[in-house]
């Protein structure tokens, strides 16, 4: 059964673009076009515990680091900056680090798995991706860039889980090996790309082509011991696509989860990786679950029952497959940052990793 747990009046002075719960689901961070980030208790009163001000433009997204590093939050903005915040208490926050080496809006941030240390990926409208790594012993940050990651701009970024998806009940597997660092990105070129760290630099490993409009969000599913990996992508073409791969990530298959009534802005997996939340320009949040036959079904909000999606298609994508896609004229003229063009668009992105089973 899906039910409403809490409503919070953020008291932001402009549109709220993103909200994210921390690792434990206790603290909620929100960000807005008013240039601020606000922190709330998710299960107590609705008053903000703290208001973080440091950006000079709309703040598009926030992301929490793993709690082993303390209470650390990253925010990114149209002002081309990424700010990393740290708190000693939920009410007391200070600026830990500021990164301003992008030439255009920074649209997405995502902290990597804790096994890699304190590392943050950033996606920008200047077409590049930055990977920021902190030496926590000395408090020194190192930045590496992936230039020209997507033409026109990069809208979204997500990390591959650190653990290789070994079969959960395979007795032959005595240890789980640490995987190679990988990222998935989505851009204004309609492409989804997978990046792999190799010899201290990042290289393009896969190019996944199925969307016909800007890719607005990407989300790599958590690894829970399955023999496959999954990535969800959301696009202005009104489609959500779930990409599935074998264990060695060399072959990817796309499945259209559903065709929505409007552009799709955000996708987010549950912590167990078996439920996908979707939100978009239709002002709805829908929850989806894959059944035993590999079909995606929508969980009904009122009754908790499942409704099968009628539209599902599968297409294999190999590493060697390259297709040329034509950019539509209206895409070339539109801005490459994720700013909303109306009040119904991009007004409610999803909190990551805290959906119930």
VMD Tcl script that draws the C-alpha trace (Angstrom):
set ca {
  {0.00 0.00 0.00}
  {1.33 3.42 -0.99}
  {0.38 6.19 1.41}
  {1.31 9.81 2.14}
  {3.55 10.06 5.20}
  {4.29 13.76 5.49}
  {3.73 17.11 3.85}
  {6.31 19.86 4.36}
  {5.87 23.54 3.58}
  {9.42 24.49 2.65}
  {8.65 28.22 2.64}
  {10.98 28.65 -0.31}
  {10.29 31.90 -2.13}
  {10.38 30.31 -5.58}
  {10.01 26.97 -7.30}
  {11.47 23.92 -5.53}
  {13.58 21.89 -7.96}
  {14.81 18.97 -5.90}
  {14.48 17.25 -2.54}
  {16.70 14.51 -1.11}
  {16.62 12.45 2.07}
  {19.85 11.54 3.84}
  {21.11 7.97 4.28}
  {18.84 7.31 7.27}
  {15.80 9.12 5.89}
  {15.77 11.55 8.82}
  {17.00 14.80 7.28}
  {15.48 16.30 4.15}
  {17.32 18.81 1.97}
  {15.46 20.99 -0.54}
  {16.69 23.51 -3.10}
  {14.97 26.24 -5.05}
  {15.16 28.98 -7.62}
  {15.36 31.38 -4.67}
  {19.04 30.38 -4.46}
  {18.83 28.63 -1.11}
  {19.08 25.11 0.31}
  {16.96 24.21 3.35}
  {17.25 21.36 5.84}
  {14.27 19.75 7.60}
  {13.52 16.89 9.96}
  {11.53 14.53 7.75}
  {9.38 13.18 10.57}
  {8.94 16.15 12.90}
  {7.61 19.69 12.54}
  {7.78 21.45 9.22}
  {10.04 24.31 10.28}
  {13.41 24.49 8.57}
  {16.36 23.56 10.76}
  {18.77 25.53 8.59}
  {18.91 27.68 5.48}
  {22.11 27.46 3.43}
  {22.94 30.49 1.31}
  {25.92 30.63 -1.00}
  {24.58 30.43 -4.54}
  {23.71 33.42 -6.72}
  {21.19 31.65 -8.92}
  {18.63 28.83 -8.99}
  {19.84 25.70 -7.19}
  {18.98 22.66 -9.28}
  {19.97 19.68 -7.17}
  {21.32 18.48 -3.81}
  {23.05 15.24 -2.85}
  {24.03 13.67 0.48}
  {27.34 11.94 1.10}
  {27.56 8.65 3.00}
  {27.29 9.27 6.78}
  {30.72 7.71 7.41}
  {32.07 11.12 6.30}
  {29.71 13.06 8.57}
  {26.73 15.19 7.59}
  {27.88 16.39 4.16}
  {25.66 17.81 1.45}
  {26.46 19.05 -2.07}
  {24.46 21.58 -4.09}
  {24.76 22.75 -7.68}
  {23.42 25.86 -9.36}
  {22.86 27.90 -12.47}
  {25.61 30.17 -11.09}
  {28.14 27.54 -12.34}
  {29.18 26.59 -8.81}
  {29.14 23.42 -6.74}
  {29.17 23.90 -2.97}
  {29.90 21.14 -0.47}
  {28.39 21.82 2.96}
  {29.16 20.17 6.31}
  {27.32 20.29 9.61}
  {28.18 19.53 13.22}
  {24.48 19.57 14.12}
  {21.40 19.67 11.84}
  {21.15 23.41 12.57}
  {24.82 24.38 12.14}
  {26.24 24.23 8.60}
  {29.44 25.60 7.09}
  {30.85 25.68 3.58}
  {33.41 22.88 3.28}
  {34.41 23.38 -0.37}
  {33.41 25.43 -3.39}
  {34.11 24.37 -6.96}
  {33.70 26.96 -9.72}
  {35.55 25.52 -12.69}
  {32.56 25.08 -15.01}
  {31.68 27.56 -17.75}
  {27.93 27.15 -17.51}
  {25.15 25.92 -15.23}
  {25.92 22.84 -13.12}
  {22.81 20.70 -13.41}
  {23.46 17.56 -11.38}
  {25.64 16.27 -8.55}
  {26.00 12.78 -7.10}
  {28.29 11.40 -4.39}
  {30.00 8.14 -5.25}
  {29.86 4.91 -3.23}
  {31.59 5.25 0.12}
  {34.08 2.52 -0.84}
  {35.69 5.06 -3.18}
  {36.10 7.69 -0.46}
  {34.52 11.13 -0.52}
  {34.05 11.64 -4.27}
  {31.50 13.80 -6.09}
  {30.49 13.81 -9.76}
  {29.13 17.02 -11.35}
  {27.36 17.47 -14.70}
  {27.28 20.82 -16.48}
  {25.66 22.61 -19.41}
  {29.17 23.37 -20.69}
  {29.22 19.75 -21.88}
  {31.71 18.48 -19.33}
  {31.65 16.26 -16.24}
  {33.84 16.92 -13.19}
  {34.86 14.30 -10.64}
  {35.91 15.84 -7.32}
  {37.83 13.71 -4.81}
  {38.59 14.78 -1.25}
  {41.62 13.64 0.72}
  {39.82 13.52 4.05}
  {43.08 13.35 6.02}
  {44.19 16.77 4.78}
  {40.93 18.29 3.54}
  {42.36 18.75 0.04}
  {40.18 18.35 -3.05}
  {41.34 17.11 -6.46}
  {39.32 17.68 -9.64}
  {39.35 15.68 -12.87}
  {37.31 16.69 -15.91}
  {35.68 14.74 -18.70}
  {35.58 17.40 -21.45}
  {32.99 17.27 -24.24}
  {31.06 14.50 -22.51}
  {27.83 15.55 -24.25}
  {27.32 18.13 -26.96}
  {25.13 21.10 -25.92}
  {25.20 20.01 -22.26}
  {25.06 17.32 -19.57}
  {21.83 17.14 -17.58}
  {22.30 14.24 -15.17}
  {24.91 12.00 -13.56}
  {24.79 8.81 -11.47}
  {27.36 6.38 -10.05}
  {27.56 2.68 -10.65}
  {27.44 0.72 -7.36}
  {30.87 -0.14 -6.01}
  {30.11 -3.81 -5.58}
  {30.03 -6.07 -8.60}
  {26.59 -7.74 -8.89}
  {27.60 -11.28 -7.90}
  {24.73 -13.76 -7.46}
  {23.44 -13.41 -3.90}
  {23.12 -17.13 -3.24}
  {26.01 -18.46 -5.30}
  {28.07 -20.54 -2.86}
  {31.02 -20.40 -5.22}
  {31.33 -16.66 -4.56}
  {33.28 -16.25 -1.31}
  {34.07 -12.52 -1.66}
  {32.58 -9.67 -3.65}
  {35.20 -7.87 -5.69}
  {35.29 -4.09 -5.87}
  {34.18 -2.98 -9.30}
  {35.88 -0.51 -11.61}
  {34.62 3.03 -11.07}
  {31.84 3.84 -13.51}
  {29.43 6.72 -14.12}
  {26.34 7.08 -16.27}
  {25.39 10.45 -17.76}
  {22.53 11.85 -19.81}
  {22.67 14.85 -22.08}
  {21.08 17.27 -24.51}
  {22.37 15.14 -27.40}
  {19.67 12.55 -26.53}
  {22.40 10.11 -25.48}
  {23.11 8.05 -22.38}
  {26.82 7.37 -21.83}
  {28.69 5.08 -19.46}
  {32.15 6.20 -18.35}
  {34.91 4.06 -16.83}
  {37.96 5.21 -14.89}
  {41.08 3.89 -16.59}
  {44.66 4.76 -15.69}
  {43.67 7.87 -13.74}
  {41.41 9.20 -16.48}
  {37.82 8.68 -17.59}
  {36.97 7.04 -20.91}
  {33.65 6.48 -22.67}
  {32.77 2.79 -22.34}
  {29.24 2.64 -23.74}
  {26.89 4.85 -25.74}
  {23.22 3.97 -25.32}
  {20.87 5.34 -27.96}
  {17.09 5.08 -27.73}
  {15.75 8.49 -26.66}
  {14.59 11.02 -29.26}
  {14.85 14.13 -27.06}
  {16.97 15.46 -24.21}
  {17.78 12.98 -21.46}
  {16.81 14.72 -18.23}
  {17.76 12.16 -15.59}
  {19.70 8.93 -15.14}
  {19.77 6.57 -12.16}
  {21.93 3.47 -11.73}
  {20.07 0.91 -9.62}
  {21.63 -0.27 -6.33}
  {23.43 -3.59 -6.42}
  {21.66 -6.14 -4.23}
  {23.37 -9.33 -5.35}
  {21.62 -9.84 -8.67}
  {23.49 -11.08 -11.73}
  {22.63 -7.96 -13.73}
  {22.87 -4.17 -13.65}
  {20.04 -1.75 -14.39}
  {19.92 1.93 -15.32}
  {16.77 4.05 -15.58}
  {16.71 7.08 -17.88}
  {14.08 9.83 -18.22}
  {13.62 12.07 -21.23}
  {11.68 14.94 -22.70}
  {10.47 12.44 -25.29}
  {7.99 11.29 -22.57}
  {9.68 7.92 -22.17}
  {11.35 6.20 -19.26}
  {13.73 3.49 -20.40}
  {15.18 0.77 -18.20}
  {18.52 -0.54 -19.47}
  {19.63 -3.99 -18.33}
  {23.06 -5.55 -18.71}
  {24.85 -8.79 -18.08}
  {27.37 -9.04 -15.27}
  {30.34 -7.77 -17.31}
  {28.39 -4.70 -18.59}
  {29.27 -5.36 -22.24}
  {25.74 -5.81 -23.58}
  {22.80 -3.54 -22.71}
  {19.13 -4.08 -23.53}
  {16.56 -1.27 -23.43}
  {12.96 -1.62 -22.31}
  {10.48 1.25 -22.55}
  {8.81 1.33 -19.15}
  {5.97 3.63 -20.21}
  {5.03 6.55 -22.44}
  {3.90 9.42 -20.20}
  {1.65 12.38 -20.96}
  {4.42 14.95 -20.67}
  {8.20 15.27 -20.41}
  {9.74 13.10 -17.70}
  {12.08 14.95 -15.34}
  {13.29 12.53 -12.71}
  {13.73 8.85 -11.85}
  {14.82 7.35 -8.51}
  {15.33 3.78 -7.29}
  {14.39 2.44 -3.88}
  {17.27 1.33 -1.66}
  {16.51 -2.28 -2.56}
  {16.51 -1.49 -6.26}
  {13.13 -3.12 -6.94}
  {10.90 -0.02 -7.12}
  {11.36 2.93 -9.49}
  {9.75 6.32 -8.84}
  {9.05 8.62 -11.80}
  {7.97 12.27 -11.90}
  {7.51 14.74 -14.71}
  {5.60 17.56 -16.33}
  {2.27 15.84 -15.74}
  {2.61 16.73 -12.02}
  {2.38 13.07 -10.98}
  {4.68 10.75 -9.07}
  {4.26 7.12 -10.06}
  {5.88 3.99 -8.62}
  {6.82 1.03 -10.83}
  {7.86 -2.53 -10.08}
  {9.14 -5.30 -12.34}
  {7.21 -8.55 -12.14}
  {8.62 -12.07 -12.47}
  {8.06 -11.98 -16.24}
  {10.19 -8.86 -16.68}
  {7.20 -6.57 -17.27}
  {6.97 -3.21 -15.51}
  {3.77 -2.59 -13.56}
  {2.57 0.60 -11.93}
  {1.68 0.48 -8.25}
  {-1.71 2.08 -7.73}
  {-1.54 4.94 -5.20}
  {-5.00 4.42 -3.74}
  {-5.11 0.64 -3.29}
  {-1.52 -0.52 -3.55}
  {-2.48 -2.80 -6.43}
  {-0.34 -3.16 -9.54}
  {-1.34 -2.13 -13.05}
  {0.63 -3.53 -15.97}
  {2.09 -1.07 -18.45}
  {0.82 -1.85 -21.94}
  {3.85 -0.45 -23.71}
  {7.13 -2.31 -23.41}
  {9.72 -2.91 -26.10}
  {13.16 -4.47 -25.93}
  {16.16 -3.54 -28.03}
  {19.75 -4.83 -27.62}
  {22.62 -2.33 -27.61}
  {26.17 -3.60 -28.01}
  {29.40 -1.70 -27.44}
  {30.04 -1.45 -31.18}
  {26.61 -0.08 -32.04}
  {26.84 3.58 -33.11}
  {23.91 5.50 -34.55}
  {23.81 9.07 -35.81}
  {20.91 11.05 -34.43}
  {19.65 14.34 -35.82}
  {19.08 17.16 -33.35}
  {15.72 18.84 -33.63}
  {15.74 22.55 -34.34}
  {13.85 23.45 -31.17}
  {16.44 21.60 -29.06}
  {19.28 23.59 -30.54}
  {17.51 26.82 -29.65}
  {16.49 25.85 -26.11}
  {18.69 26.58 -23.07}
  {20.94 23.70 -21.99}
  {20.31 24.09 -18.26}
  {17.35 22.34 -16.61}
  {15.47 25.49 -15.75}
  {11.71 25.12 -15.97}
  {9.78 26.75 -18.81}
  {6.51 26.66 -16.88}
  {5.30 26.13 -13.35}
  {4.29 22.56 -14.19}
  {7.77 21.56 -15.29}
  {10.65 20.41 -13.15}
  {8.89 21.55 -10.00}
  {9.21 18.34 -8.02}
  {12.17 16.05 -8.46}
  {12.46 12.91 -6.40}
  {14.25 12.18 -3.18}
  {16.75 9.42 -3.79}
  {17.06 6.02 -2.21}
  {14.35 6.21 0.46}
  {11.32 4.55 -1.10}
  {9.62 1.81 0.85}
  {9.44 -1.68 -0.58}
}
mol new
graphics top color blue
foreach p $ca { graphics top sphere $p radius 0.5 }
foreach p [lrange $ca 0 end-1] q [lrange $ca 1 end] { graphics top cylinder $p $q radius 0.2 }
display resetview
